[in-house]
C-alpha cells in the first residue's frame, strides 16, 4: 500500500478512523461494565458475548 505523494489514501484513513472509534467505544463499554455490571448485556448489544472479544 504505497501511496504517491499528494494523494492521501482516504480509504485507509477512514479505516484507521473507524478503528479508533471502535477502540474508543470498546473502552467506553468496559468502563460501563465496571461501573454498572448489570448493564453489561445491554451495553454489548444483547449479543451475550463477553466484552473484549471480537
C-alpha positions as CSV (number, residue, x, y, z in Angstrom):
1,X,0.0,0.0,0.0
2,X,2.4,2.7,-1.1
3,X,0.7,6.0,-1.8
4,X,2.1,8.6,-4.2
5,X,2.8,11.9,-2.7
6,X,0.0,14.4,-2.8
7,X,-2.6,11.6,-3.0
8,X,-3.7,10.7,0.6
9,X,-5.1,7.3,0.9
10,X,-8.5,8.3,2.1
11,X,-9.8,4.8,2.3
12,X,-7.0,3.8,4.7
13,X,-7.5,7.0,6.7
14,X,-11.2,6.2,7.0
15,X,-10.4,2.7,8.1
16,X,-8.0,3.9,10.8
17,X,-10.6,6.4,12.0
18,X,-13.1,3.6,12.3
19,X,-10.7,1.5,14.2
20,X,-10.0,4.4,16.6
21,X,-13.8,4.9,17.1
22,X,-14.2,1.2,17.7
23,X,-11.4,1.1,20.2
24,X,-12.9,4.1,22.0
25,X,-16.3,2.5,22.0
26,X,-14.8,-0.6,23.5
27,X,-13.1,1.3,26.3
28,X,-16.4,3.1,27.0
29,X,-18.2,-0.2,27.2
30,X,-15.5,-1.6,29.5
31,X,-15.8,1.3,31.9
32,X,-19.6,1.0,31.7
33,X,-19.2,-2.7,32.7
34,X,-17.1,-1.8,35.7
35,X,-19.5,1.0,36.7
36,X,-22.7,-1.0,36.2
37,X,-22.2,-4.7,35.9
38,X,-25.9,-5.2,35.2
39,X,-25.6,-3.0,32.1
40,X,-23.1,-5.4,30.5
41,X,-25.6,-7.3,28.3
42,X,-27.4,-4.2,27.1
43,X,-24.1,-2.4,26.5
44,X,-22.8,-5.3,24.5
45,X,-25.9,-5.1,22.3
46,X,-27.6,-8.0,23.9
47,X,-25.4,-10.4,22.0
48,X,-24.3,-12.1,25.2
49,X,-20.7,-12.2,24.1
50,X,-18.1,-11.2,26.7
51,X,-16.6,-7.8,26.3
52,X,-13.1,-7.6,24.9
53,X,-13.6,-10.3,22.3
54,X,-14.3,-9.8,18.6
